[in-house]
Amino acid sequence: MKLGTLKPAKGATKNRKRIGRGTGSGHGGTSTRGHKGQGARTGSTTRPWFEGGQMPLQRRLPKRGFTNVHAKPWRS
């Protein structure tokens, strides 16, 4: 067995999805982006925590605990 003759196991690899290469490819037209909407626009990126206008998780959860302004620092 030589390193140059190694191949992946059968069924382990898939063909790459070539989008935007004509309607005959099955991924032409909107190029898998759908119609209109934020994700269909060029240069559109959303922050990882953005939930499409829904109240974000970090604002839905109640605040817990408090910070004692009179606490003495105990670790340097």
PDB file with one MODEL, atoms N, CA, C and O in Angstrom:
MODEL        1
ATOM      1  N   MET A   1       0.851  -1.179   0.000  1.00  0.00           N
ATOM      2  CA  MET A   1       0.000   0.000   0.000  1.00  0.00           C
ATOM      3  C   MET A   1       0.895   1.239   0.000  1.00  0.00           C
ATOM      4  O   MET A   1       1.838   1.334   0.786  1.00  0.00           O
ATOM      5  N   LYS A   2       0.588   2.194  -0.896  1.00  0.00           N
ATOM      6  CA  LYS A   2       1.348   3.430  -0.982  1.00  0.00           C
ATOM      7  C   LYS A   2       0.433   4.600  -0.672  1.00  0.00           C
ATOM      8  O   LYS A   2      -0.777   4.525  -0.886  1.00  0.00           O
ATOM      9  N   LEU A   3       1.010   5.678  -0.168  1.00  0.00           N
ATOM     10  CA  LEU A   3       0.204   6.838   0.200  1.00  0.00           C
ATOM     11  C   LEU A   3      -0.504   7.437  -1.001  1.00  0.00           C
ATOM     12  O   LEU A   3      -1.590   8.002  -0.863  1.00  0.00           O
ATOM     13  N   GLY A   4       0.097   7.322  -2.178  1.00  0.00           N
ATOM     14  CA  GLY A   4      -0.517   7.894  -3.371  1.00  0.00           C
ATOM     15  C   GLY A   4      -1.712   7.123  -3.874  1.00  0.00           C
ATOM     16  O   GLY A   4      -2.469   7.627  -4.704  1.00  0.00           O
ATOM     17  N   THR A   5      -1.900   5.891  -3.382  1.00  0.00           N
ATOM     18  CA  THR A   5      -3.011   5.073  -3.866  1.00  0.00           C
ATOM     19  C   THR A   5      -4.192   5.055  -2.897  1.00  0.00           C
ATOM     20  O   THR A   5      -5.193   4.387  -3.156  1.00  0.00           O
ATOM     21  N   LEU A   6      -4.084   5.783  -1.785  1.00  0.00           N
ATOM     22  CA  LEU A   6      -5.174   5.782  -0.808  1.00  0.00           C
ATOM     23  C   LEU A   6      -6.374   6.552  -1.336  1.00  0.00           C
ATOM     24  O   LEU A   6      -6.220   7.595  -1.970  1.00  0.00           O
ATOM     25  N   LYS A   7      -7.574   6.033  -1.073  1.00  0.00           N
ATOM     26  CA  LYS A   7      -8.808   6.697  -1.462  1.00  0.00           C
ATOM     27  C   LYS A   7      -9.762   6.660  -0.272  1.00  0.00           C
ATOM     28  O   LYS A   7      -9.660   5.769   0.571  1.00  0.00           O
ATOM     29  N   PRO A   8     -10.692   7.619  -0.193  1.00  0.00           N
ATOM     30  CA  PRO A   8     -11.694   7.552   0.870  1.00  0.00           C
ATOM     31  C   PRO A   8     -12.596   6.345   0.678  1.00  0.00           C
ATOM     32  O   PRO A   8     -12.715   5.809  -0.424  1.00  0.00           O
ATOM     33  N   ALA A   9     -13.221   5.930   1.750  1.00  0.00           N
ATOM     34  CA  ALA A   9     -14.117   4.783   1.689  1.00  0.00           C
ATOM     35  C   ALA A   9     -15.283   5.081   0.759  1.00  0.00           C
ATOM     36  O   ALA A   9     -15.629   6.246   0.563  1.00  0.00           O
ATOM     37  N   LYS A  10     -15.888   4.064   0.190  1.00  0.00           N
ATOM     38  CA  LYS A  10     -16.994   4.251  -0.738  1.00  0.00           C
ATOM     39  C   LYS A  10     -18.165   4.892   0.000  1.00  0.00           C
ATOM     40  O   LYS A  10     -18.558   4.430   1.072  1.00  0.00           O
ATOM     41  N   GLY A  11     -18.722   5.957  -0.576  1.00  0.00           N
ATOM     42  CA  GLY A  11     -19.835   6.664   0.044  1.00  0.00           C
ATOM     43  C   GLY A  11     -19.421   7.721   1.045  1.00  0.00           C
ATOM     44  O   GLY A  11     -20.276   8.377   1.641  1.00  0.00           O
ATOM     45  N   ALA A  12     -18.103   7.902   1.242  1.00  0.00           N
ATOM     46  CA  ALA A  12     -17.644   8.866   2.229  1.00  0.00           C
ATOM     47  C   ALA A  12     -17.564  10.271   1.662  1.00  0.00           C
ATOM     48  O   ALA A  12     -17.541  11.236   2.426  1.00  0.00           O
ATOM     49  N   THR A  13     -17.520  10.412   0.346  1.00  0.00           N
ATOM     50  CA  THR A  13     -17.402  11.735  -0.259  1.00  0.00           C
ATOM     51  C   THR A  13     -18.641  12.033  -1.093  1.00  0.00           C
ATOM     52  O   THR A  13     -19.266  11.128  -1.645  1.00  0.00           O
ATOM     53  N   LYS A  14     -18.987  13.321  -1.175  1.00  0.00           N
ATOM     54  CA  LYS A  14     -20.111  13.760  -1.995  1.00  0.00           C
ATOM     55  C   LYS A  14     -19.616  14.808  -2.972  1.00  0.00           C
ATOM     56  O   LYS A  14     -18.592  15.452  -2.744  1.00  0.00           O
ATOM     57  N   ASN A  15     -20.358  14.973  -4.073  1.00  0.00           N
ATOM     58  CA  ASN A  15     -20.020  16.014  -5.032  1.00  0.00           C
ATOM     59  C   ASN A  15     -20.380  17.368  -4.453  1.00  0.00           C
ATOM     60  O   ASN A  15     -21.356  17.499  -3.715  1.00  0.00           O
ATOM     61  N   ARG A  16     -19.578  18.387  -4.797  1.00  0.00           N
ATOM     62  CA  ARG A  16     -19.807  19.733  -4.313  1.00  0.00           C
ATOM     63  C   ARG A  16     -21.043  20.316  -4.982  1.00  0.00           C
ATOM     64  O   ARG A  16     -21.270  20.087  -6.170  1.00  0.00           O
ATOM     65  N   LYS A  17     -21.853  21.077  -4.221  1.00  0.00           N
ATOM     66  CA  LYS A  17     -23.045  21.716  -4.767  1.00  0.00           C
ATOM     67  C   LYS A  17     -22.629  22.979  -5.516  1.00  0.00           C
ATOM     68  O   LYS A  17     -22.203  23.954  -4.897  1.00  0.00           O
ATOM     69  N   ARG A  18     -22.749  22.968  -6.840  1.00  0.00           N
ATOM     70  CA  ARG A  18     -22.353  24.118  -7.651  1.00  0.00           C
ATOM     71  C   ARG A  18     -23.565  25.007  -7.846  1.00  0.00           C
ATOM     72  O   ARG A  18     -24.428  24.715  -8.674  1.00  0.00           O
ATOM     73  N   ILE A  19     -23.634  26.093  -7.084  1.00  0.00           N
ATOM     74  CA  ILE A  19     -24.800  26.965  -7.141  1.00  0.00           C
ATOM     75  C   ILE A  19     -24.531  28.128  -8.080  1.00  0.00           C
ATOM     76  O   ILE A  19     -23.393  28.570  -8.240  1.00  0.00           O
ATOM     77  N   GLY A  20     -25.595  28.611  -8.696  1.00  0.00           N
ATOM     78  CA  GLY A  20     -25.498  29.751  -9.593  1.00  0.00           C
ATOM     79  C   GLY A  20     -24.874  29.408 -10.923  1.00  0.00           C
ATOM     80  O   GLY A  20     -24.211  30.256 -11.521  1.00  0.00           O
ATOM     81  N   ARG A  21     -25.063  28.181 -11.415  1.00  0.00           N
ATOM     82  CA  ARG A  21     -24.473  27.784 -12.683  1.00  0.00           C
ATOM     83  C   ARG A  21     -25.540  27.367 -13.682  1.00  0.00           C
ATOM     84  O   ARG A  21     -25.336  26.435 -14.460  1.00  0.00           O
ATOM     85  N   GLY A  22     -26.670  28.049 -13.665  1.00  0.00           N
ATOM     86  CA  GLY A  22     -27.721  27.778 -14.641  1.00  0.00           C
ATOM     87  C   GLY A  22     -28.815  26.894 -14.093  1.00  0.00           C
ATOM     88  O   GLY A  22     -28.618  26.160 -13.124  1.00  0.00           O
ATOM     89  N   THR A  23     -29.983  26.975 -14.731  1.00  0.00           N
ATOM     90  CA  THR A  23     -31.146  26.226 -14.237  1.00  0.00           C
ATOM     91  C   THR A  23     -30.970  24.725 -14.405  1.00  0.00           C
ATOM     92  O   THR A  23     -31.552  23.948 -13.648  1.00  0.00           O
ATOM     93  N   GLY A  24     -30.184  24.308 -15.376  1.00  0.00           N
ATOM     94  CA  GLY A  24     -29.984  22.881 -15.594  1.00  0.00           C
ATOM     95  C   GLY A  24     -29.252  22.197 -14.450  1.00  0.00           C
ATOM     96  O   GLY A  24     -29.353  20.982 -14.282  1.00  0.00           O
ATOM     97  N   SER A  25     -28.517  22.973 -13.663  1.00  0.00           N
ATOM     98  CA  SER A  25     -27.789  22.382 -12.550  1.00  0.00           C
ATOM     99  C   SER A  25     -28.713  22.045 -11.383  1.00  0.00           C
ATOM    100  O   SER A  25     -28.344  21.279 -10.494  1.00  0.00           O
ATOM    101  N   GLY A  26     -29.909  22.619 -11.391  1.00  0.00           N
ATOM    102  CA  GLY A  26     -30.823  22.399 -10.270  1.00  0.00           C
ATOM    103  C   GLY A  26     -30.644  23.413  -9.160  1.00  0.00           C
ATOM    104  O   GLY A  26     -31.440  23.457  -8.222  1.00  0.00           O
ATOM    105  N   HIS A  27     -29.602  24.228  -9.257  1.00  0.00           N
ATOM    106  CA  HIS A  27     -29.340  25.252  -8.237  1.00  0.00           C
ATOM    107  C   HIS A  27     -29.116  26.607  -8.891  1.00  0.00           C
ATOM    108  O   HIS A  27     -28.319  27.408  -8.404  1.00  0.00           O
ATOM    109  N   GLY A  28     -29.812  26.865  -9.987  1.00  0.00           N
ATOM    110  CA  GLY A  28     -29.711  28.154 -10.643  1.00  0.00           C
ATOM    111  C   GLY A  28     -30.781  29.091 -10.116  1.00  0.00           C
ATOM    112  O   GLY A  28     -31.283  28.915  -9.005  1.00  0.00           O
ATOM    113  N   GLY A  29     -31.126  30.083 -10.915  1.00  0.00           N
ATOM    114  CA  GLY A  29     -32.192  31.005 -10.519  1.00  0.00           C
ATOM    115  C   GLY A  29     -31.801  31.811  -9.302  1.00  0.00           C
ATOM    116  O   GLY A  29     -30.959  32.705  -9.381  1.00  0.00           O
ATOM    117  N   THR A  30     -32.411  31.496  -8.181  1.00  0.00           N
ATOM    118  CA  THR A  30     -32.108  32.233  -6.956  1.00  0.00           C
ATOM    119  C   THR A  30     -30.873  31.692  -6.258  1.00  0.00           C
ATOM    120  O   THR A  30     -30.450  32.241  -5.241  1.00  0.00           O
ATOM    121  N   SER A  31     -30.298  30.643  -6.778  1.00  0.00           N
ATOM    122  CA  SER A  31     -29.070  30.054  -6.230  1.00  0.00           C
ATOM    123  C   SER A  31     -29.225  29.664  -4.769  1.00  0.00           C
ATOM    124  O   SER A  31     -28.373  29.987  -3.942  1.00  0.00           O
ATOM    125  N   THR A  32     -30.290  28.986  -4.457  1.00  0.00           N
ATOM    126  CA  THR A  32     -30.618  28.412  -3.138  1.00  0.00           C
ATOM    127  C   THR A  32     -30.812  29.464  -2.066  1.00  0.00           C
ATOM    128  O   THR A  32     -30.771  29.141  -0.879  1.00  0.00           O
ATOM    129  N   ARG A  33     -31.025  30.739  -2.459  1.00  0.00           N
ATOM    130  CA  ARG A  33     -31.210  31.792  -1.463  1.00  0.00           C
ATOM    131  C   ARG A  33     -32.675  32.107  -1.209  1.00  0.00           C
ATOM    132  O   ARG A  33     -32.986  32.829  -0.262  1.00  0.00           O
ATOM    133  N   GLY A  34     -33.581  31.589  -2.023  1.00  0.00           N
ATOM    134  CA  GLY A  34     -34.989  31.928  -1.855  1.00  0.00           C
ATOM    135  C   GLY A  34     -35.300  33.263  -2.512  1.00  0.00           C
ATOM    136  O   GLY A  34     -34.440  33.867  -3.152  1.00  0.00           O
ATOM    137  N   HIS A  35     -36.541  33.718  -2.347  1.00  0.00           N
ATOM    138  CA  HIS A  35     -36.976  34.951  -2.981  1.00  0.00           C
ATOM    139  C   HIS A  35     -37.001  36.070  -1.965  1.00  0.00           C
ATOM    140  O   HIS A  35     -37.558  35.924  -0.878  1.00  0.00           O
ATOM    141  N   LYS A  36     -36.391  37.193  -2.327  1.00  0.00           N
ATOM    142  CA  LYS A  36     -36.347  38.401  -1.500  1.00  0.00           C
ATOM    143  C   LYS A  36     -35.899  38.068  -0.083  1.00  0.00           C
ATOM    144  O   LYS A  36     -35.241  37.047   0.115  1.00  0.00           O
ATOM    145  N   GLY A  37     -36.218  38.861   0.874  1.00  0.00           N
ATOM    146  CA  GLY A  37     -35.826  38.582   2.246  1.00  0.00           C
ATOM    147  C   GLY A  37     -34.389  38.970   2.514  1.00  0.00           C
ATOM    148  O   GLY A  37     -33.614  39.229   1.594  1.00  0.00           O
ATOM    149  N   GLN A  38     -34.046  39.007   3.797  1.00  0.00           N
ATOM    150  CA  GLN A  38     -32.737  39.508   4.195  1.00  0.00           C
ATOM    151  C   GLN A  38     -31.605  38.627   3.689  1.00  0.00           C
ATOM    152  O   GLN A  38     -30.581  39.142   3.239  1.00  0.00           O
ATOM    153  N   GLY A  39     -31.767  37.334   3.753  1.00  0.00           N
ATOM    154  CA  GLY A  39     -30.687  36.439   3.351  1.00  0.00           C
ATOM    155  C   GLY A  39     -30.468  36.386   1.857  1.00  0.00           C
ATOM    156  O   GLY A  39     -29.426  35.910   1.409  1.00  0.00           O
ATOM    157  N   ALA A  40     -31.436  36.870   1.058  1.00  0.00           N
ATOM    158  CA  ALA A  40     -31.298  36.829  -0.392  1.00  0.00           C
ATOM    159  C   ALA A  40     -30.478  37.986  -0.909  1.00  0.00           C
ATOM    160  O   ALA A  40     -30.034  37.950  -2.056  1.00  0.00           O
ATOM    161  N   ARG A  41     -30.257  39.016  -0.102  1.00  0.00           N
ATOM    162  CA  ARG A  41     -29.543  40.201  -0.564  1.00  0.00           C
ATOM    163  C   ARG A  41     -28.040  39.966  -0.545  1.00  0.00           C
ATOM    164  O   ARG A  41     -27.527  39.161   0.232  1.00  0.00           O
ATOM    165  N   THR A  42     -27.353  40.682  -1.412  1.00  0.00           N
ATOM    166  CA  THR A  42     -25.897  40.551  -1.439  1.00  0.00           C
ATOM    167  C   THR A  42     -25.300  41.263  -0.244  1.00  0.00           C
ATOM    168  O   THR A  42     -25.787  42.313   0.174  1.00  0.00           O
ATOM    169  N   GLY A  43     -24.248  40.689   0.300  1.00  0.00           N
ATOM    170  CA  GLY A  43     -23.549  41.305   1.413  1.00  0.00           C
ATOM    171  C   GLY A  43     -24.303  41.233   2.719  1.00  0.00           C
ATOM    172  O   GLY A  43     -23.934  41.905   3.682  1.00  0.00           O
ATOM    173  N   SER A  44     -25.360  40.427   2.773  1.00  0.00           N
ATOM    174  CA  SER A  44     -26.150  40.399   4.005  1.00  0.00           C
ATOM    175  C   SER A  44     -25.508  39.457   5.007  1.00  0.00           C
ATOM    176  O   SER A  44     -25.229  38.297   4.706  1.00  0.00           O
ATOM    177  N   THR A  45     -25.285  39.971   6.189  1.00  0.00           N
ATOM    178  CA  THR A  45     -24.826  39.141   7.292  1.00  0.00           C
ATOM    179  C   THR A  45     -25.611  39.549   8.525  1.00  0.00           C
ATOM    180  O   THR A  45     -25.930  40.725   8.698  1.00  0.00           O
ATOM    181  N   THR A  46     -25.921  38.604   9.370  1.00  0.00           N
ATOM    182  CA  THR A  46     -26.587  38.903  10.632  1.00  0.00           C
ATOM    183  C   THR A  46     -25.698  38.416  11.757  1.00  0.00           C
ATOM    184  O   THR A  46     -24.955  37.446  11.605  1.00  0.00           O
ATOM    185  N   ARG A  47     -25.779  39.088  12.870  1.00  0.00           N
ATOM    186  CA  ARG A  47     -25.000  38.689  14.030  1.00  0.00           C
ATOM    187  C   ARG A  47     -25.471  37.313  14.501  1.00  0.00           C
ATOM    188  O   ARG A  47     -26.644  36.982  14.328  1.00  0.00           O
ATOM    189  N   PRO A  48     -24.597  36.512  15.085  1.00  0.00           N
ATOM    190  CA  PRO A  48     -24.977  35.151  15.457  1.00  0.00           C
ATOM    191  C   PRO A  48     -26.143  35.098  16.438  1.00  0.00           C
ATOM    192  O   PRO A  48     -26.885  34.115  16.451  1.00  0.00           O
ATOM    193  N   TRP A  49     -26.325  36.137  17.265  1.00  0.00           N
ATOM    194  CA  TRP A  49     -27.393  36.105  18.257  1.00  0.00           C
ATOM    195  C   TRP A  49     -28.662  36.787  17.763  1.00  0.00           C
ATOM    196  O   TRP A  49     -29.650  36.839  18.496  1.00  0.00           O
ATOM    197  N   PHE A  50     -28.661  37.313  16.534  1.00  0.00           N
ATOM    198  CA  PHE A  50     -29.838  38.002  16.009  1.00  0.00           C
ATOM    199  C   PHE A  50     -30.924  36.989  15.697  1.00  0.00           C
ATOM    200  O   PHE A  50     -30.652  35.956  15.087  1.00  0.00           O
ATOM    201  N   GLU A  51     -32.159  37.276  16.113  1.00  0.00           N
ATOM    202  CA  GLU A  51     -33.259  36.328  15.955  1.00  0.00           C
ATOM    203  C   GLU A  51     -34.365  36.887  15.081  1.00  0.00           C
ATOM    204  O   GLU A  51     -35.533  36.546  15.268  1.00  0.00           O
ATOM    205  N   GLY A  52     -34.018  37.736  14.137  1.00  0.00           N
ATOM    206  CA  GLY A  52     -34.984  38.212  13.177  1.00  0.00           C
ATOM    207  C   GLY A  52     -36.002  39.171  13.748  1.00  0.00           C
ATOM    208  O   GLY A  52     -37.130  39.223  13.259  1.00  0.00           O
ATOM    209  N   GLY A  53     -35.649  39.922  14.750  1.00  0.00           N
ATOM    210  CA  GLY A  53     -36.585  40.871  15.330  1.00  0.00           C
ATOM    211  C   GLY A  53     -37.302  40.325  16.549  1.00  0.00           C
ATOM    212  O   GLY A  53     -37.900  41.088  17.309  1.00  0.00           O
ATOM    213  N   GLN A  54     -37.252  39.017  16.748  1.00  0.00           N
ATOM    214  CA  GLN A  54     -37.810  38.450  17.970  1.00  0.00           C
ATOM    215  C   GLN A  54     -36.982  38.929  19.152  1.00  0.00           C
ATOM    216  O   GLN A  54     -35.790  39.200  19.015  1.00  0.00           O
ATOM    217  N   MET A  55     -37.617  39.032  20.310  1.00  0.00           N
ATOM    218  CA  MET A  55     -36.900  39.488  21.504  1.00  0.00           C
ATOM    219  C   MET A  55     -35.742  38.523  21.773  1.00  0.00           C
ATOM    220  O   MET A  55     -35.966  37.323  21.933  1.00  0.00           O
ATOM    221  N   PRO A  56     -34.519  39.029  21.825  1.00  0.00           N
ATOM    222  CA  PRO A  56     -33.357  38.143  21.950  1.00  0.00           C
ATOM    223  C   PRO A  56     -33.366  37.352  23.248  1.00  0.00           C
ATOM    224  O   PRO A  56     -33.957  37.761  24.247  1.00  0.00           O
ATOM    225  N   LEU A  57     -32.696  36.212  23.206  1.00  0.00           N
ATOM    226  CA  LEU A  57     -32.684  35.313  24.352  1.00  0.00           C
ATOM    227  C   LEU A  57     -32.107  35.987  25.579  1.00  0.00           C
ATOM    228  O   LEU A  57     -32.620  35.813  26.685  1.00  0.00           O
ATOM    229  N   GLN A  58     -31.030  36.768  25.393  1.00  0.00           N
ATOM    230  CA  GLN A  58     -30.402  37.385  26.556  1.00  0.00           C
ATOM    231  C   GLN A  58     -31.294  38.454  27.178  1.00  0.00           C
ATOM    232  O   GLN A  58     -31.062  38.857  28.318  1.00  0.00           O
ATOM    233  N   ARG A  59     -32.302  38.918  26.457  1.00  0.00           N
ATOM    234  CA  ARG A  59     -33.243  39.884  27.032  1.00  0.00           C
ATOM    235  C   ARG A  59     -34.505  39.198  27.544  1.00  0.00           C
ATOM    236  O   ARG A  59     -35.227  39.768  28.362  1.00  0.00           O
ATOM    237  N   ARG A  60     -34.781  37.982  27.074  1.00  0.00           N
ATOM    238  CA  ARG A  60     -35.947  37.244  27.556  1.00  0.00           C
ATOM    239  C   ARG A  60     -35.701  36.627  28.930  1.00  0.00           C
ATOM    240  O   ARG A  60     -36.628  36.477  29.727  1.00  0.00           O
ATOM    241  N   LEU A  61     -34.450  36.273  29.200  1.00  0.00           N
ATOM    242  CA  LEU A  61     -34.145  35.608  30.462  1.00  0.00           C
ATOM    243  C   LEU A  61     -34.078  36.631  31.587  1.00  0.00           C
ATOM    244  O   LEU A  61     -33.607  37.747  31.367  1.00  0.00           O
ATOM    245  N   PRO A  62     -34.539  36.281  32.790  1.00  0.00           N
ATOM    246  CA  PRO A  62     -34.482  37.220  33.900  1.00  0.00           C
ATOM    247  C   PRO A  62     -33.049  37.420  34.377  1.00  0.00           C
ATOM    248  O   PRO A  62     -32.193  36.544  34.258  1.00  0.00           O
ATOM    249  N   LYS A  63     -32.830  38.601  34.916  1.00  0.00           N
ATOM    250  CA  LYS A  63     -31.511  38.887  35.476  1.00  0.00           C
ATOM    251  C   LYS A  63     -31.402  38.190  36.823  1.00  0.00           C
ATOM    252  O   LYS A  63     -32.373  38.124  37.577  1.00  0.00           O
ATOM    253  N   ARG A  64     -30.214  37.670  37.122  1.00  0.00           N
ATOM    254  CA  ARG A  64     -30.029  36.935  38.364  1.00  0.00           C
ATOM    255  C   ARG A  64     -28.923  37.591  39.168  1.00  0.00           C
ATOM    256  O   ARG A  64     -27.926  38.048  38.609  1.00  0.00           O
ATOM    257  N   GLY A  65     -29.100  37.635  40.479  1.00  0.00           N
ATOM    258  CA  GLY A  65     -28.042  38.085  41.364  1.00  0.00           C
ATOM    259  C   GLY A  65     -27.862  39.586  41.348  1.00  0.00           C
ATOM    260  O   GLY A  65     -28.638  40.307  40.722  1.00  0.00           O
ATOM    261  N   PHE A  66     -26.854  40.047  42.027  1.00  0.00           N
ATOM    262  CA  PHE A  66     -26.550  41.464  42.108  1.00  0.00           C
ATOM    263  C   PHE A  66     -25.062  41.628  42.346  1.00  0.00           C
ATOM    264  O   PHE A  66     -24.368  40.659  42.654  1.00  0.00           O
ATOM    265  N   THR A  67     -24.572  42.843  42.205  1.00  0.00           N
ATOM    266  CA  THR A  67     -23.178  43.160  42.464  1.00  0.00           C
ATOM    267  C   THR A  67     -23.114  44.013  43.718  1.00  0.00           C
ATOM    268  O   THR A  67     -23.706  45.091  43.769  1.00  0.00           O
ATOM    269  N   ASN A  68     -22.409  43.544  44.715  1.00  0.00           N
ATOM    270  CA  ASN A  68     -22.271  44.272  45.967  1.00  0.00           C
ATOM    271  C   ASN A  68     -21.207  45.348  45.789  1.00  0.00           C
ATOM    272  O   ASN A  68     -20.031  45.048  45.583  1.00  0.00           O
ATOM    273  N   VAL A  69     -21.637  46.607  45.870  1.00  0.00           N
ATOM    274  CA  VAL A  69     -20.687  47.704  45.668  1.00  0.00           C
ATOM    275  C   VAL A  69     -19.750  47.848  46.854  1.00  0.00           C
ATOM    276  O   VAL A  69     -18.716  48.505  46.736  1.00  0.00           O
ATOM    277  N   HIS A  70     -20.081  47.251  47.994  1.00  0.00           N
ATOM    278  CA  HIS A  70     -19.256  47.373  49.194  1.00  0.00           C
ATOM    279  C   HIS A  70     -18.357  46.162  49.414  1.00  0.00           C
ATOM    280  O   HIS A  70     -17.682  46.075  50.439  1.00  0.00           O
ATOM    281  N   ALA A  71     -18.339  45.224  48.462  1.00  0.00           N
ATOM    282  CA  ALA A  71     -17.532  44.013  48.634  1.00  0.00           C
ATOM    283  C   ALA A  71     -16.063  44.351  48.617  1.00  0.00           C
ATOM    284  O   ALA A  71     -15.604  45.174  47.825  1.00  0.00           O
ATOM    285  N   LYS A  72     -15.322  43.694  49.516  1.00  0.00           N
ATOM    286  CA  LYS A  72     -13.875  43.896  49.573  1.00  0.00           C
ATOM    287  C   LYS A  72     -13.218  42.931  48.597  1.00  0.00           C
ATOM    288  O   LYS A  72     -13.561  41.749  48.569  1.00  0.00           O
ATOM    289  N   PRO A  73     -12.283  43.420  47.802  1.00  0.00           N
ATOM    290  CA  PRO A  73     -11.608  42.491  46.872  1.00  0.00           C
ATOM    291  C   PRO A  73     -10.820  41.452  47.663  1.00  0.00           C
ATOM    292  O   PRO A  73     -10.048  41.797  48.558  1.00  0.00           O
ATOM    293  N   TRP A  74     -11.016  40.199  47.332  1.00  0.00           N
ATOM    294  CA  TRP A  74     -10.379  39.137  48.096  1.00  0.00           C
ATOM    295  C   TRP A  74      -9.332  38.389  47.267  1.00  0.00           C
ATOM    296  O   TRP A  74      -8.643  37.518  47.798  1.00  0.00           O
ATOM    297  N   ARG A  75      -9.199  38.709  45.988  1.00  0.00           N
ATOM    298  CA  ARG A  75      -8.207  38.052  45.165  1.00  0.00           C
ATOM    299  C   ARG A  75      -7.406  39.120  44.434  1.00  0.00           C
ATOM    300  O   ARG A  75      -7.971  40.066  43.885  1.00  0.00           O
ATOM    301  N   SER A  76      -6.096  38.962  44.432  1.00  0.00           N
ATOM    302  CA  SER A  76      -5.290  40.014  43.792  1.00  0.00           C
ATOM    303  C   SER A  76      -4.944  39.639  42.374  1.00  0.00           C
ATOM    304  O   SER A  76      -4.272  40.402  41.681  1.00  0.00           O
TER     305      SER A  76
ENDMDL
END
